[in-house]
Amino acid sequence: MMRRLFMFVIAVQVVGLALVAASAQVGNCPSRPAPGTPITNPLDLYSQNGTLNVALALNNGLDSDGYTHECYNYTTSGGTIEAPTLRLNPGDNLTLTLTNQLNLPANAARMKHSMHMGAMKMGAMKTTKPPLDTSCNGGTITENSTNLHFHGLNIPPVCHQDDVINTLIQPTDPPFQYQIRIPANEPPGLYWYHPHPHGFTTNQVNGGASGALIVSGIDNVKPQVAGLTEQVLLVRQQFLNPGSWLPGPYEMTLNFETVVTPPLHTLPLIVADPGEQQFWRVLNASTQAFVTLQLLYNGVPQNMELISIDAVPVTGDPYVTTINIPPAGRAEFVMTGPSEGTNAIFVNQGFDTGPVGNVNPAQALASIISSDDARIRNYHVPPKYRIPAAKVPRHKAPIRRSGQCQCHGEEKPVLFRSYRGHQRPHQLLPHSQRTTAHGVQSRSASRHRHQCGCGRGLDD
Ligand SMILES: [Cu+2]
């Protein structure tokens, strides 16, 4: 482990030398940030007067390193960006119009994939819409079929809301409208949207088709985050060959910025004032990486104040030095910025998923630069983003249940994850999973590992 960390130190030192110009647009997808540059939050789209209307188009491209990009394009007056953050209050209405513009070529890996998984026929089913609404009626799933899942939201699994069994949007279909009402009692916090066409979910999420959805009001429950600088951080993982049983080479990305670029290691930069408290909202939007997060300042793990796990506010002692997040999981916490000259890194210490599990190696995710150092190095620092005052009525803290459980032989306070309204089990988040204030531990840990370790991840 120390050798790896030494490499991280080296990586931090070469960051300044390894700035690479942003590549041009990739197919029909926007270019992604150059390695070694300061992280910026995704574009925020806010509901107004209880409504948020968003039009997204799912596109694809192939970059010069061979990675397939699948992007939720959003058109602004300044150009097209991908994967905006959707910000809504409890009780708000979201109308999301999704146009499927996928145009993926069938390559060998995908054809093989299709032979196993893809050429599935979905049966006809009851829908809430008339038969003319063909996107509600299933059909053949290919790599160019898609739909949307709103991960974590307590909304019904019906067509035009959160159904992913019978809803299939094909490139030949007209734009498809999702109409969702965020429940008035939805816990505030970090959720996300991603495609879920069975058999091709991994491919599409691997390509980057994912974005954050934030239900506002966390400062009602955890007032200590009010006014803090907010970093919305999406950890993604892109494989050269996502469709194979044993995936090919991969890269982690943080807000689409590549974390490792062979042969040089370059790290995304996160800027903080010395001693500044920042509210980090981290989503593990990888397809199969179990991450073990730490902040290392001159090699010493720092305290992080956990605010919530999977949009469930934590109880008990919130101070931790390690946070585990499984694929699709979220952790929100308060960190403190390093002083000038500190070698500060945000790391994934890796995770052992057992003898049949996939490899989850340790890897630095970002270099944390004090604003003083950033000025000295002349980095372009993105403007600070602070949580605006919540416009929601105060409601009861949405802590559902808590108690004690045995973790590694010790009694620990726990929160039990609620699946109220989440009508079907998510493969990677079994119902019996528990989330503790010290990360994720599971009663079904071995089952979980085996399930996830056999190669495929979010799919199936
Ligand atoms: Cu999901």
Residues whose N, C-alpha, C, O or C-beta is under 5 A from the ligand:
A	BS01	CU	H151 A328
